[in-house]
Amino acid sequence: MLTSLSWICWTSPKSVLAQQLGSGLSGLGLFAFGLDWATISSYLGSPLASPWFATANVAVVYVFVAYILAPICYWLNVFNAKTFTIYSQDLFSSTGQEYNISLI
């Protein structure tokens, strides 16, 4: 089922940078449009009400860390970050290869 559209990936399907920025599965998901109602309204149904300034503070810090600081640290190779993907649910060894879990 189609739950989101990443137009950055569609405009440049062979660009690694476009995939790192636009892909929601293996990248940052910048400028992707959510089509699933659960995704769109996930924050609206929160039972805990918070003041607007607290919500704004969390939003500003999130945007700064997730969309400004993390990509800068990745592309400057801080802590040898380019060995790994920006976003993945897999486990990796120190060389960037996928970790063989069956060895444990």
C-alpha positions as CSV (number, residue, x, y, z in Angstrom):
1,M,0.0,0.0,0.0
2,L,1.2,3.5,-0.8
3,T,1.5,5.4,2.4
4,S,3.8,8.2,1.4
5,L,5.4,9.9,-1.6
6,S,9.0,11.0,-1.8
7,W,9.2,13.4,-4.7
8,I,12.9,14.0,-4.2
9,C,13.6,10.3,-5.0
10,W,11.3,10.4,-8.0
11,T,13.0,13.4,-9.5
12,S,16.5,11.9,-9.2
13,P,16.2,8.1,-8.9
14,K,20.0,7.5,-9.5
15,S,21.3,10.1,-7.1
16,V,22.7,8.8,-3.8
17,L,22.3,12.2,-2.2
18,A,18.7,12.4,-3.3
19,Q,18.0,8.9,-1.8
20,Q,19.7,9.9,1.4
21,L,17.7,13.0,1.8
22,G,14.3,11.9,0.4
23,S,13.9,8.2,1.2
24,G,11.8,7.4,4.2
25,L,13.1,3.8,4.4
26,S,16.9,4.4,4.2
27,G,17.2,8.2,4.5
28,L,15.9,11.3,6.2
29,G,12.5,11.5,4.5
30,L,12.7,15.2,3.7
31,F,9.8,16.7,1.9
32,A,7.9,13.4,1.7
33,F,4.1,13.6,1.8
34,G,2.2,11.2,4.0
35,L,-1.0,9.7,2.5
36,D,-1.9,7.4,5.4
37,W,-4.4,9.0,7.8
38,A,-2.6,7.3,10.8
39,T,0.6,9.0,9.8
40,I,-1.0,12.4,9.2
41,S,-3.0,12.5,12.5
42,S,-0.6,10.6,14.7
43,Y,0.3,13.6,16.9
44,L,-3.2,15.1,17.0
45,G,-4.8,12.4,19.1
46,S,-2.4,12.6,22.0
47,P,-4.2,12.3,25.3
48,L,-1.6,14.5,27.1
49,A,-2.2,18.1,26.4
50,S,0.9,20.3,26.5
51,P,1.3,24.1,26.3
52,W,2.0,25.5,22.8
53,F,5.5,26.7,23.8
54,A,6.5,23.2,24.9
55,T,5.3,21.7,21.7
56,A,7.1,24.4,19.7
57,N,10.3,23.9,21.6
58,V,10.2,20.1,20.9
59,A,9.5,20.8,17.2
60,V,12.3,23.3,16.8
61,V,14.9,21.0,18.5
62,Y,13.7,18.0,16.5
63,V,14.1,19.9,13.2
64,F,17.5,21.2,14.2
65,V,18.9,17.8,15.3
66,A,17.2,15.5,12.8
67,Y,17.4,17.7,9.7
68,I,20.4,20.0,10.3
69,L,22.8,18.5,12.8
70,A,22.6,14.8,11.9
71,P,23.1,15.3,8.1
72,I,26.1,17.7,8.7
73,C,27.7,15.2,11.1
74,Y,27.1,12.4,8.5
75,W,28.5,14.2,5.5
76,L,31.5,15.5,7.5
77,N,32.1,11.8,8.5
78,V,32.0,12.5,12.3
79,F,32.7,9.3,14.2
80,N,33.3,7.5,10.8
81,A,29.6,7.8,10.1
82,K,29.8,7.3,6.3
83,T,30.7,3.6,7.0
84,F,27.0,3.1,7.7
85,T,23.7,4.2,6.2
86,I,21.9,7.2,7.6
87,Y,18.9,5.2,8.7
88,S,18.6,1.5,8.9
89,Q,17.1,-1.2,11.2
90,D,19.9,-3.6,10.5
91,L,22.9,-4.3,12.6
92,F,26.3,-3.6,11.2
93,S,29.9,-4.5,12.1
94,S,32.6,-1.9,12.6
95,T,33.5,-2.2,8.9
96,G,30.0,-1.3,7.7
97,Q,29.1,-4.8,6.7
98,E,25.7,-6.3,7.8
99,Y,26.3,-8.2,11.0
100,N,25.7,-12.0,10.8
101,I,23.4,-12.6,13.8
102,S,23.6,-16.3,13.4
103,L,27.2,-16.2,14.7
104,I,25.9,-15.4,18.2
